């Protein structure tokens, strides 16, 4: 794999996404921006000061849905254009202009929710009863009524939204524009380095010298920016604390959980049970990696090593299509047609280039099709990443086909269930394709190193660290790079114990993830995978009936809360049972990997 850091202008266009699926060209975006402005002016003229009856409320919300959809399309187009190349200053400027316009529009229309909430509850209830399209939106407003702010204050917050949302933008600029990682040398040979190259290549490299040198160079560059990034993060959490106070919440955590429609007990359980009860299993897995790779000591820099590094086959983008089509066919013809379109119509950006966002994500603008960002490394593990993002795409493709824009998106708590579900389906399919011990060990180890490590370890440790940060903020404290480093190091050492050495530089891992700028997002990965593990088990036992239940869940979008959605799929997340079942399942996989390793070594006489 060529590790050269190329410019966006040098990549294969056929492996990039085609944003004309949203707007054909920039002229069409400008037309949409003009239409957005005019629609907002019209709504204000027709309804400001008049939202006192169920009829006027619903008529206004019908128009407001159109505005929200149009704003979403514009912001998605601008965001996606920037996300593939943060060094493109022209697109950066257009994105800022669009954000300012949308902020102006939302400030102008902030009276809508304020005026609706000024009515008696009976008026809102009557309005909800007489409009299926607006029902859930109005029910959510009723739920928010105790925390509602004045119309003037809501307008002020809307005007300030570009400033309020700036921490993540500043973080990404520092990460993808200002941090120049250059290259590093190993035994006289120079190796190019970037955020994407480190996280997609060197973090997994089997050559210990390259892996250690890359880690050292990468974390050294992070450390140069730790005070700046800590200041940006401090701004983010102080903003969230201020909003929680304004809205009358006792803690910033309660404020952030409110929109997720889950309890503090569910949040704490997801972190505490995994942190305490999964740790012994993962330490066992770490010891196995240490043994397989002949390491004198197991370090944080070694945790992403493969159980069988010489077995994982290289795979092209074209070959990946066959795998995901075959693996996900259990979800039905409509789902496969969606995947076919994703490849054929260029919904997916596969290339690697300078300035491109790290990791992978799926964006699903309402009224269009989803878009997936991934940086293809030609490793088989990327098939799981692609299946994950196609899980998001399939979810919103189905939900948006059956729900309006108010109802299409479920709680953040549930958002990672469909994505991790696809990873489970892929793994279960692959296990049926061969009886070869080495292949089975590779699939099982991929489940641990990719699906469960990523969602149940990496993101859970982010959540554990994040909760400690919010505790400090709730207590009136402040943050510094030194304190954040201490918290992250303590989180890592508490989970891995004496079995994994936390190298110098690992404490800066908090600087690698933008999830901290999205509220209480990290813990939801393990929450979603808990649900997915239980449902995938149902599918293995019950087949088509369990699949149909799952597809009904996907189509339901945000019309039900996480507990109700999980119940539809046959899972009770109000209890500890699904989480403990999942941890036990992870433990059983690690045990089988160890057994297969012993058997393979015996056969080889090792």
MINU-929927 format. One record per residue (C-alpha): residue number from 1; residue in one letter; x, y, z. Coordinates in Angstrom, 3 decimals. Layout:
# residues N
PT,resi,resn,X,Y,Z
PT,NUM,a,X,Y,Z
...
//
This chain:
# residues 606
PT,resi,resn,X,Y,Z
PT,1,x,0.000,0.000,0.000
PT,2,x,1.457,3.331,-1.097
PT,3,x,1.597,5.591,1.947
PT,4,x,2.287,8.792,0.003
PT,5,x,0.196,11.723,1.263
PT,6,x,-1.543,12.990,-1.882
PT,7,x,-3.590,16.112,-2.532
PT,8,x,-7.311,15.936,-3.232
PT,9,x,-6.652,16.992,-6.818
PT,10,x,-4.485,13.895,-7.331
PT,11,x,-6.968,11.167,-6.297
PT,12,x,-9.040,8.847,-8.500
PT,13,x,-12.356,10.672,-8.999
PT,14,x,-14.228,7.374,-9.448
PT,15,x,-13.381,6.523,-5.834
PT,16,x,-14.784,9.826,-4.518
PT,17,x,-18.373,10.695,-3.726
PT,18,x,-20.582,12.676,-6.083
PT,19,x,-22.226,15.570,-4.244
PT,20,x,-24.419,16.386,-7.248
PT,21,x,-26.858,13.998,-5.601
PT,22,x,-27.605,16.918,-3.275
PT,23,x,-27.070,19.864,-5.624
PT,24,x,-25.791,19.784,-9.210
PT,25,x,-23.469,22.728,-8.767
PT,26,x,-22.742,25.797,-6.699
PT,27,x,-25.383,27.856,-8.521
PT,28,x,-28.056,25.427,-7.309
PT,29,x,-26.784,25.768,-3.747
PT,30,x,-27.043,29.535,-3.977
PT,31,x,-30.606,29.201,-5.299
PT,32,x,-31.421,26.983,-2.329
PT,33,x,-29.875,29.494,0.061
PT,34,x,-32.031,32.248,-1.446
PT,35,x,-35.142,30.045,-1.161
PT,36,x,-34.302,29.290,2.468
PT,37,x,-34.077,32.983,3.297
PT,38,x,-37.372,33.761,1.538
PT,39,x,-39.242,30.867,3.178
PT,40,x,-38.082,31.988,6.596
PT,41,x,-39.230,35.559,5.932
PT,42,x,-42.618,34.290,4.789
PT,43,x,-43.081,32.116,7.865
PT,44,x,-42.215,34.989,10.163
PT,45,x,-44.625,37.318,8.367
PT,46,x,-47.513,34.838,8.415
PT,47,x,-47.207,33.378,11.909
PT,48,x,-45.251,35.571,14.332
PT,49,x,-47.568,36.477,17.202
PT,50,x,-50.322,34.203,15.886
PT,51,x,-49.494,30.747,17.230
PT,52,x,-52.409,30.488,19.641
PT,53,x,-54.572,27.712,18.137
PT,54,x,-53.975,24.087,17.040
PT,55,x,-54.704,25.092,13.439
PT,56,x,-52.202,27.959,13.293
PT,57,x,-49.591,25.884,15.127
PT,58,x,-49.815,22.997,12.654
PT,59,x,-49.883,25.258,9.603
PT,60,x,-46.731,26.955,10.838
PT,61,x,-44.982,23.661,11.610
PT,62,x,-45.843,22.342,8.145
PT,63,x,-43.877,25.265,6.695
PT,64,x,-41.147,24.936,9.280
PT,65,x,-40.516,21.326,8.215
PT,66,x,-39.723,22.593,4.723
PT,67,x,-37.264,25.128,6.137
PT,68,x,-35.539,22.521,8.304
PT,69,x,-35.199,20.173,5.330
PT,70,x,-33.771,22.885,3.093
PT,71,x,-31.322,24.042,5.758
PT,72,x,-30.198,20.450,6.219
PT,73,x,-29.481,20.000,2.533
PT,74,x,-27.465,23.200,2.316
PT,75,x,-25.422,22.505,5.450
PT,76,x,-24.821,18.874,4.402
PT,77,x,-23.534,19.902,0.984
PT,78,x,-21.154,22.463,2.455
PT,79,x,-20.015,20.171,5.288
PT,80,x,-19.339,17.210,2.998
PT,81,x,-17.356,19.370,0.575
PT,82,x,-15.136,20.553,3.435
PT,83,x,-14.781,17.151,5.143
PT,84,x,-12.830,15.609,2.262
PT,85,x,-10.324,18.480,2.136
PT,86,x,-9.907,20.814,5.075
PT,87,x,-7.141,22.593,3.166
PT,88,x,-9.601,23.947,0.552
PT,89,x,-10.069,27.530,1.746
PT,90,x,-12.731,28.321,-0.842
PT,91,x,-15.034,25.589,0.433
PT,92,x,-14.203,26.597,4.001
PT,93,x,-15.435,30.113,3.252
PT,94,x,-18.635,28.876,1.610
PT,95,x,-19.300,26.620,4.587
PT,96,x,-18.984,29.550,6.993
PT,97,x,-21.316,31.660,4.837
PT,98,x,-23.902,28.874,4.811
PT,99,x,-23.632,28.460,8.583
PT,100,x,-24.192,32.199,9.055
PT,101,x,-27.253,32.139,6.804
PT,102,x,-28.757,29.151,8.610
PT,103,x,-28.044,30.793,11.951
PT,104,x,-29.855,33.929,10.767
PT,105,x,-32.824,31.862,9.568
PT,106,x,-33.088,29.864,12.769
PT,107,x,-32.809,33.017,14.854
PT,108,x,-35.652,34.568,12.844
PT,109,x,-37.802,31.482,13.385
PT,110,x,-36.898,30.891,17.022
PT,111,x,-40.224,32.488,17.935
PT,112,x,-42.020,29.343,16.729
PT,113,x,-41.134,27.051,19.597
PT,114,x,-41.281,29.894,22.098
PT,115,x,-44.789,30.977,21.102
PT,116,x,-46.055,27.402,20.967
PT,117,x,-44.775,26.778,24.487
PT,118,x,-46.569,29.884,25.780
PT,119,x,-49.887,28.105,25.216
PT,120,x,-51.620,25.917,27.757
PT,121,x,-50.682,22.248,27.571
PT,122,x,-54.188,21.433,26.329
PT,123,x,-53.597,23.513,23.184
PT,124,x,-50.401,21.616,22.397
PT,125,x,-52.100,18.305,23.062
PT,126,x,-54.970,19.199,20.734
PT,127,x,-52.500,20.288,18.066
PT,128,x,-50.646,16.978,18.420
PT,129,x,-53.872,14.984,18.116
PT,130,x,-54.862,16.721,14.876
PT,131,x,-51.562,16.294,12.980
PT,132,x,-49.760,12.996,12.599
PT,133,x,-46.854,14.809,10.911
PT,134,x,-46.288,17.172,13.837
PT,135,x,-47.395,14.902,16.671
PT,136,x,-44.009,13.764,17.960
PT,137,x,-42.458,17.203,17.547
PT,138,x,-45.216,18.687,19.712
PT,139,x,-44.981,15.885,22.263
PT,140,x,-41.261,16.579,22.572
PT,141,x,-42.002,20.270,23.062
PT,142,x,-44.363,19.385,25.895
PT,143,x,-41.587,17.349,27.469
PT,144,x,-39.224,20.349,27.187
PT,145,x,-41.739,22.831,28.593
PT,146,x,-40.273,22.791,32.152
PT,147,x,-36.872,23.734,30.695
PT,148,x,-38.065,26.273,28.124
PT,149,x,-36.335,29.633,27.877
PT,150,x,-37.860,32.943,26.904
PT,151,x,-38.386,33.751,23.226
PT,152,x,-35.789,36.514,23.442
PT,153,x,-33.170,34.225,24.989
PT,154,x,-33.830,31.430,22.473
PT,155,x,-33.378,33.973,19.683
PT,156,x,-30.109,35.145,21.184
PT,157,x,-28.839,31.567,21.372
PT,158,x,-29.856,30.964,17.761
PT,159,x,-27.990,34.094,16.643
PT,160,x,-24.944,32.902,18.556
PT,161,x,-25.074,29.349,17.185
PT,162,x,-22.106,29.749,14.784
PT,163,x,-20.004,30.895,17.723
PT,164,x,-21.450,28.227,20.014
PT,165,x,-20.626,25.520,17.457
PT,166,x,-17.121,26.793,16.756
PT,167,x,-15.128,24.529,19.155
PT,168,x,-15.438,21.459,16.931
PT,169,x,-14.602,23.508,13.852
PT,170,x,-11.497,24.944,15.526
PT,171,x,-10.486,21.470,16.726
PT,172,x,-10.735,20.061,13.192
PT,173,x,-8.753,22.973,11.762
PT,174,x,-5.952,22.329,14.236
PT,175,x,-6.082,18.595,13.601
PT,176,x,-6.368,18.547,9.811
PT,177,x,-4.855,21.856,8.708
PT,178,x,-2.265,23.036,11.228
PT,179,x,-0.756,19.756,12.418
PT,180,x,1.918,18.861,9.888
PT,181,x,3.286,15.459,10.882
PT,182,x,5.971,15.420,8.214
PT,183,x,7.777,12.078,8.218
PT,184,x,9.775,9.803,10.511
PT,185,x,12.830,7.650,9.918
PT,186,x,13.399,3.989,10.678
PT,187,x,16.799,2.471,9.895
PT,188,x,17.574,5.171,7.375
PT,189,x,14.275,4.991,5.534
PT,190,x,11.822,7.903,5.628
PT,191,x,8.083,7.258,6.130
PT,192,x,5.418,9.930,5.464
PT,193,x,3.080,10.647,8.379
PT,194,x,-0.370,12.201,8.736
PT,195,x,-3.396,11.757,10.983
PT,196,x,-5.031,9.353,8.518
PT,197,x,-1.832,7.425,7.824
PT,198,x,-1.190,6.921,11.523
PT,199,x,-4.691,5.812,12.454
PT,200,x,-5.254,3.651,9.351
PT,201,x,-1.788,2.181,8.843
PT,202,x,0.963,2.678,11.393
PT,203,x,-1.246,1.981,14.411
PT,204,x,-1.629,-1.570,13.013
PT,205,x,1.842,-2.054,11.539
PT,206,x,3.380,-5.431,12.380
PT,207,x,6.906,-4.036,12.307
PT,208,x,7.577,-3.063,15.901
PT,209,x,10.251,-0.516,14.969
PT,210,x,7.946,1.278,12.518
PT,211,x,4.991,1.088,14.889
PT,212,x,6.959,2.527,17.825
PT,213,x,8.607,5.261,15.735
PT,214,x,5.279,6.275,14.213
PT,215,x,3.647,6.405,17.650
PT,216,x,6.464,8.543,18.997
PT,217,x,6.373,10.990,16.077
PT,218,x,2.579,11.153,16.055
PT,219,x,2.137,11.784,19.775
PT,220,x,5.035,14.272,19.808
PT,221,x,3.166,16.410,17.284
PT,222,x,-0.091,16.094,19.272
PT,223,x,1.686,17.270,22.401
PT,224,x,2.813,20.455,20.629
PT,225,x,-0.851,21.430,20.324
PT,226,x,-2.193,20.091,23.633
PT,227,x,-2.661,23.473,25.312
PT,228,x,-4.518,24.935,22.343
PT,229,x,-6.791,21.894,21.957
PT,230,x,-7.371,21.777,25.723
PT,231,x,-8.506,25.397,25.583
PT,232,x,-10.930,24.599,22.775
PT,233,x,-12.277,21.590,24.702
PT,234,x,-12.639,23.702,27.849
PT,235,x,-14.754,26.147,25.827
PT,236,x,-16.960,23.294,24.621
PT,237,x,-17.724,21.863,28.040
PT,238,x,-18.150,25.292,29.663
PT,239,x,-20.684,26.114,26.940
PT,240,x,-22.577,22.905,27.730
PT,241,x,-22.470,23.692,31.449
PT,242,x,-23.822,27.204,30.846
PT,243,x,-26.686,25.833,28.748
PT,244,x,-27.502,23.243,31.389
PT,245,x,-27.768,25.999,34.007
PT,246,x,-29.935,28.157,31.774
PT,247,x,-32.321,25.285,31.214
PT,248,x,-32.527,24.340,34.880
PT,249,x,-30.655,21.032,34.947
PT,250,x,-28.713,19.963,38.017
PT,251,x,-25.777,18.720,35.971
PT,252,x,-24.398,18.972,32.481
PT,253,x,-24.711,15.178,32.164
PT,254,x,-28.449,15.315,32.900
PT,255,x,-28.799,18.119,30.364
PT,256,x,-27.022,16.140,27.651
PT,257,x,-28.974,12.958,28.422
PT,258,x,-32.330,14.732,28.237
PT,259,x,-32.522,14.719,24.438
PT,260,x,-31.381,11.086,24.341
PT,261,x,-34.460,10.077,26.367
PT,262,x,-32.557,7.696,28.605
PT,263,x,-31.905,7.681,32.341
PT,264,x,-28.701,8.514,34.194
PT,265,x,-28.790,4.933,35.493
PT,266,x,-28.615,3.547,31.937
PT,267,x,-25.738,5.879,31.091
PT,268,x,-23.688,5.048,34.200
PT,269,x,-24.377,1.323,33.865
PT,270,x,-23.044,1.234,30.332
PT,271,x,-19.746,2.736,31.450
PT,272,x,-19.286,1.119,34.860
PT,273,x,-20.240,-2.465,34.026
PT,274,x,-18.034,-2.578,30.935
PT,275,x,-15.111,-0.844,32.649
PT,276,x,-15.180,-3.330,35.507
PT,277,x,-16.359,-6.580,33.929
PT,278,x,-14.958,-6.463,30.396
PT,279,x,-11.454,-5.555,31.560
PT,280,x,-10.435,-9.145,32.571
PT,281,x,-11.454,-10.474,29.147
PT,282,x,-9.586,-7.748,27.249
PT,283,x,-6.491,-8.178,29.412
PT,284,x,-6.568,-11.852,28.493
PT,285,x,-6.759,-10.858,24.826
PT,286,x,-3.814,-8.479,25.299
PT,287,x,-1.751,-11.307,26.802
PT,288,x,-2.608,-13.472,23.795
PT,289,x,-1.386,-10.772,21.403
PT,290,x,1.802,-10.450,23.431
PT,291,x,2.395,-14.181,23.139
PT,292,x,1.595,-14.397,19.408
PT,293,x,3.885,-11.494,18.526
PT,294,x,6.660,-12.485,20.900
PT,295,x,6.669,-9.134,22.701
PT,296,x,8.700,-8.641,25.848
PT,297,x,6.036,-6.308,27.165
PT,298,x,2.559,-5.412,25.938
PT,299,x,2.047,-1.692,25.454
PT,300,x,-0.763,0.636,24.457
PT,301,x,0.963,0.887,21.066
PT,302,x,0.472,-2.873,20.478
PT,303,x,-3.234,-3.248,21.175
PT,304,x,-4.336,-3.031,17.551
PT,305,x,-2.057,-5.786,16.319
PT,306,x,-3.702,-8.610,14.431
PT,307,x,-3.939,-12.118,15.851
PT,308,x,-2.848,-13.455,12.446
PT,309,x,-1.101,-10.651,10.554
PT,310,x,-0.088,-12.814,7.583
PT,311,x,-3.582,-14.149,7.000
PT,312,x,-5.648,-11.012,6.419
PT,313,x,-6.096,-10.808,2.644
PT,314,x,-5.799,-7.494,0.789
PT,315,x,-9.065,-6.342,-0.719
PT,316,x,-9.943,-3.751,-3.315
PT,317,x,-12.934,-1.429,-3.266
PT,318,x,-14.487,-3.472,-6.071
PT,319,x,-14.058,-6.721,-4.165
PT,320,x,-15.582,-5.232,-1.023
PT,321,x,-18.908,-4.830,-2.807
PT,322,x,-19.189,-8.581,-3.288
PT,323,x,-18.512,-9.210,0.386
PT,324,x,-21.045,-6.728,1.748
PT,325,x,-23.712,-7.734,-0.776
PT,326,x,-23.327,-11.380,0.146
PT,327,x,-22.993,-10.756,3.868
PT,328,x,-25.969,-8.409,4.197
PT,329,x,-28.362,-10.200,1.835
PT,330,x,-30.295,-11.470,4.844
PT,331,x,-31.683,-7.929,5.153
PT,332,x,-33.603,-8.323,1.886
PT,333,x,-33.693,-7.177,-1.733
PT,334,x,-34.557,-3.553,-0.952
PT,335,x,-31.520,-3.289,1.300
PT,336,x,-29.263,-4.795,-1.375
PT,337,x,-30.610,-2.361,-3.967
PT,338,x,-29.610,0.472,-1.634
PT,339,x,-26.066,-0.939,-1.430
PT,340,x,-25.949,-1.349,-5.212
PT,341,x,-26.873,2.300,-5.599
PT,342,x,-24.272,3.326,-3.018
PT,343,x,-21.498,1.858,-5.173
PT,344,x,-22.968,2.679,-8.575
PT,345,x,-23.961,6.273,-7.829
PT,346,x,-20.822,7.156,-5.875
PT,347,x,-22.321,7.643,-2.431
PT,348,x,-18.970,6.627,-0.902
PT,349,x,-15.664,8.519,-0.696
PT,350,x,-12.949,5.833,-0.500
PT,351,x,-9.740,7.743,-1.229
PT,352,x,-7.062,8.994,1.140
PT,353,x,-5.756,12.523,0.755
PT,354,x,-4.254,15.393,2.708
PT,355,x,-6.839,17.293,4.740
PT,356,x,-9.499,14.585,4.664
PT,357,x,-11.425,13.870,7.866
PT,358,x,-10.129,10.911,9.830
PT,359,x,-12.115,7.821,10.671
PT,360,x,-15.368,7.091,8.883
PT,361,x,-18.895,8.485,8.998
PT,362,x,-22.227,8.481,7.238
PT,363,x,-24.193,11.673,6.553
PT,364,x,-27.842,11.316,5.538
PT,365,x,-29.375,14.595,4.335
PT,366,x,-33.163,14.306,4.433
PT,367,x,-34.720,14.165,0.985
PT,368,x,-31.562,12.830,-0.686
PT,369,x,-29.451,9.701,-0.288
PT,370,x,-26.771,9.007,2.351
PT,371,x,-23.060,9.745,1.908
PT,372,x,-20.267,7.660,3.423
PT,373,x,-16.706,8.807,4.140
PT,374,x,-14.032,6.152,4.592
PT,375,x,-10.289,5.972,3.907
PT,376,x,-9.746,2.632,2.157
PT,377,x,-6.565,0.806,3.178
PT,378,x,-7.058,-2.390,1.152
PT,379,x,-7.255,-4.410,4.346
PT,380,x,-10.073,-6.865,4.929
PT,381,x,-10.989,-5.149,8.178
PT,382,x,-12.252,-2.211,6.107
PT,383,x,-15.142,-4.431,5.000
PT,384,x,-16.404,-4.276,8.580
PT,385,x,-15.994,-0.489,8.601
PT,386,x,-17.888,-0.238,5.319
PT,387,x,-20.633,-2.541,6.587
PT,388,x,-20.858,-0.348,9.710
PT,389,x,-21.362,2.847,7.719
PT,390,x,-23.796,1.101,5.359
PT,391,x,-25.722,0.238,8.526
PT,392,x,-26.170,3.953,9.178
PT,393,x,-27.034,4.500,5.516
PT,394,x,-29.602,1.710,5.486
PT,395,x,-31.126,2.952,8.719
PT,396,x,-31.722,6.484,7.481
PT,397,x,-32.602,5.336,3.986
PT,398,x,-35.459,3.329,5.510
PT,399,x,-36.464,5.772,8.229
PT,400,x,-36.575,8.729,5.856
PT,401,x,-38.679,6.687,3.440
PT,402,x,-41.274,6.154,6.161
PT,403,x,-41.023,9.218,8.415
PT,404,x,-41.021,12.992,7.954
PT,405,x,-37.996,15.063,8.861
PT,406,x,-39.224,15.631,12.429
PT,407,x,-39.466,11.873,13.028
PT,408,x,-36.652,10.364,10.955
PT,409,x,-33.812,10.479,13.482
PT,410,x,-33.868,8.378,16.676
PT,411,x,-32.214,9.147,19.980
PT,412,x,-28.425,9.318,19.945
PT,413,x,-28.493,6.373,22.363
PT,414,x,-29.812,4.142,19.581
PT,415,x,-27.891,5.624,16.648
PT,416,x,-25.056,3.053,16.631
PT,417,x,-27.276,-0.026,16.895
PT,418,x,-27.980,-0.375,13.134
PT,419,x,-24.324,0.198,12.219
PT,420,x,-22.860,-2.301,14.664
PT,421,x,-25.674,-4.709,13.765
PT,422,x,-24.292,-4.848,10.221
PT,423,x,-20.859,-5.723,11.572
PT,424,x,-22.380,-8.603,13.524
PT,425,x,-24.303,-9.829,10.483
PT,426,x,-21.127,-9.700,8.362
PT,427,x,-19.138,-11.663,10.933
PT,428,x,-21.858,-14.298,11.396
PT,429,x,-22.049,-14.721,7.623
PT,430,x,-18.287,-15.116,7.232
PT,431,x,-18.258,-17.794,9.932
PT,432,x,-20.577,-19.923,7.787
PT,433,x,-18.394,-19.746,4.667
PT,434,x,-15.500,-21.939,5.834
PT,435,x,-14.640,-24.583,8.424
PT,436,x,-10.920,-23.795,8.271
PT,437,x,-9.570,-23.154,11.770
PT,438,x,-7.305,-20.345,10.691
PT,439,x,-10.116,-18.584,8.838
PT,440,x,-12.469,-18.963,11.810
PT,441,x,-9.823,-17.545,14.132
PT,442,x,-9.342,-14.600,11.760
PT,443,x,-13.093,-13.821,11.697
PT,444,x,-13.435,-14.125,15.470
PT,445,x,-10.350,-11.990,16.071
PT,446,x,-11.716,-9.405,13.618
PT,447,x,-14.876,-9.245,15.715
PT,448,x,-12.775,-8.528,18.791
PT,449,x,-10.147,-6.231,17.262
PT,450,x,-12.567,-4.306,15.025
PT,451,x,-16.170,-4.506,16.185
PT,452,x,-15.863,-4.942,19.934
PT,453,x,-12.526,-3.233,20.560
PT,454,x,-13.635,-0.155,18.648
PT,455,x,-17.084,0.126,20.208
PT,456,x,-16.787,-1.594,23.579
PT,457,x,-13.256,-0.548,24.473
PT,458,x,-12.067,2.534,22.563
PT,459,x,-15.320,4.480,22.765
PT,460,x,-16.191,3.229,26.240
PT,461,x,-12.823,4.461,27.509
PT,462,x,-13.596,7.784,25.842
PT,463,x,-16.908,7.812,27.707
PT,464,x,-15.271,6.956,31.035
PT,465,x,-12.781,9.792,30.585
PT,466,x,-15.499,12.173,29.357
PT,467,x,-17.611,11.539,32.462
PT,468,x,-14.670,12.483,34.678
PT,469,x,-14.333,15.731,32.724
PT,470,x,-17.994,16.608,33.256
PT,471,x,-17.744,15.813,36.953
PT,472,x,-15.022,18.444,37.235
PT,473,x,-17.078,20.975,35.279
PT,474,x,-20.198,20.272,37.368
PT,475,x,-18.141,20.856,40.517
PT,476,x,-17.084,24.262,39.193
PT,477,x,-13.570,23.224,38.250
PT,478,x,-11.562,23.966,35.136
PT,479,x,-9.489,21.954,32.714
PT,480,x,-5.937,22.159,31.455
PT,481,x,-3.911,19.952,29.150
PT,482,x,-2.098,18.566,32.183
PT,483,x,-5.358,17.635,33.894
PT,484,x,-6.852,16.105,30.755
PT,485,x,-3.710,14.038,30.266
PT,486,x,-3.915,12.831,33.865
PT,487,x,-7.565,11.835,33.460
PT,488,x,-6.943,9.960,30.221
PT,489,x,-3.923,8.136,31.575
PT,490,x,-5.824,7.120,34.714
PT,491,x,-8.710,5.804,32.597
PT,492,x,-6.365,3.717,30.437
PT,493,x,-4.344,2.356,33.348
PT,494,x,-7.458,1.536,35.356
PT,495,x,-8.839,-0.615,32.545
PT,496,x,-5.650,-2.357,31.371
PT,497,x,-3.982,-2.727,34.765
PT,498,x,-0.489,-4.187,34.846
PT,499,x,-1.052,-6.220,31.669
PT,500,x,-0.594,-3.276,29.304
PT,501,x,1.998,-0.530,29.689
PT,502,x,0.565,2.911,28.927
PT,503,x,3.433,4.487,27.008
PT,504,x,4.344,8.138,27.243
PT,505,x,2.210,9.902,24.647
PT,506,x,-0.871,7.708,25.191
PT,507,x,-2.181,10.312,27.628
PT,508,x,-2.760,12.604,24.636
PT,509,x,-5.206,10.143,23.066
PT,510,x,-8.073,12.457,24.053
PT,511,x,-6.856,14.803,21.310
PT,512,x,-7.568,12.268,18.563
PT,513,x,-11.359,12.152,18.697
PT,514,x,-13.958,14.780,17.788
PT,515,x,-16.748,12.869,19.566
PT,516,x,-16.158,15.004,22.650
PT,517,x,-17.654,17.920,20.752
PT,518,x,-20.910,16.016,20.198
PT,519,x,-22.143,15.695,23.766
PT,520,x,-22.496,12.256,25.355
PT,521,x,-21.810,10.370,22.142
PT,522,x,-18.931,7.959,22.962
PT,523,x,-20.887,5.690,25.334
PT,524,x,-23.648,5.187,22.762
PT,525,x,-21.379,2.970,20.639
PT,526,x,-21.367,0.258,23.290
PT,527,x,-25.068,0.853,23.941
PT,528,x,-25.836,0.292,20.267
PT,529,x,-23.617,-2.769,20.033
PT,530,x,-25.261,-4.264,23.117
PT,531,x,-28.589,-4.083,21.309
PT,532,x,-27.023,-5.361,18.071
PT,533,x,-25.402,-8.338,19.797
PT,534,x,-28.709,-9.405,21.314
PT,535,x,-30.682,-8.923,18.094
PT,536,x,-28.071,-10.671,15.930
PT,537,x,-28.360,-13.611,18.314
PT,538,x,-32.118,-13.591,17.753
PT,539,x,-31.587,-13.591,13.999
PT,540,x,-29.289,-16.621,14.217
PT,541,x,-31.955,-18.506,16.192
PT,542,x,-35.191,-17.253,14.626
PT,543,x,-34.223,-16.141,11.128
PT,544,x,-36.686,-14.174,9.002
PT,545,x,-39.091,-13.159,11.781
PT,546,x,-36.285,-11.495,13.772
PT,547,x,-35.033,-9.761,10.605
PT,548,x,-38.501,-8.367,9.917
PT,549,x,-38.749,-7.074,13.498
PT,550,x,-35.404,-5.335,13.022
PT,551,x,-36.427,-3.717,9.753
PT,552,x,-39.577,-2.383,11.449
PT,553,x,-37.300,-0.805,14.045
PT,554,x,-35.215,0.839,11.322
PT,555,x,-38.320,2.215,9.628
PT,556,x,-39.646,3.619,12.914
PT,557,x,-36.916,6.277,13.017
PT,558,x,-37.464,8.612,15.955
PT,559,x,-41.132,7.874,16.549
PT,560,x,-40.217,5.851,19.656
PT,561,x,-37.645,6.247,22.404
PT,562,x,-34.645,3.867,22.781
PT,563,x,-36.396,1.610,25.282
PT,564,x,-39.397,1.225,22.965
PT,565,x,-37.265,0.656,19.865
PT,566,x,-35.228,-1.995,21.660
PT,567,x,-38.385,-3.671,22.894
PT,568,x,-39.646,-3.852,19.296
PT,569,x,-36.475,-5.819,18.515
PT,570,x,-36.929,-8.096,21.547
PT,571,x,-34.373,-6.481,23.887
PT,572,x,-35.027,-4.984,27.336
PT,573,x,-32.349,-2.322,27.891
PT,574,x,-33.862,-1.235,31.213
PT,575,x,-32.057,-4.200,32.806
PT,576,x,-28.410,-5.239,33.026
PT,577,x,-29.048,-8.559,31.283
PT,578,x,-28.336,-7.528,27.654
PT,579,x,-25.071,-5.839,28.645
PT,580,x,-23.872,-8.761,30.759
PT,581,x,-24.880,-11.191,27.993
PT,582,x,-22.766,-9.192,25.564
PT,583,x,-19.730,-9.112,27.846
PT,584,x,-20.033,-12.879,28.352
PT,585,x,-20.248,-13.308,24.581
PT,586,x,-17.076,-11.248,24.081
PT,587,x,-15.365,-13.415,26.680
PT,588,x,-16.441,-16.593,24.877
PT,589,x,-15.019,-15.326,21.584
PT,590,x,-11.661,-14.541,23.203
PT,591,x,-11.635,-18.000,24.809
PT,592,x,-12.256,-19.625,21.421
PT,593,x,-9.534,-17.526,19.769
PT,594,x,-7.106,-18.754,22.412
PT,595,x,-8.219,-22.377,21.942
PT,596,x,-7.848,-22.152,18.154
PT,597,x,-4.416,-20.555,18.563
PT,598,x,-3.286,-23.435,20.788
PT,599,x,-4.622,-26.009,18.317
PT,600,x,-2.944,-24.315,15.357
PT,601,x,0.364,-24.077,17.226
PT,602,x,0.160,-27.775,18.151
PT,603,x,-0.464,-28.695,14.513
PT,604,x,2.599,-26.675,13.520
PT,605,x,4.651,-28.188,16.340
PT,606,x,5.229,-24.813,18.018
//
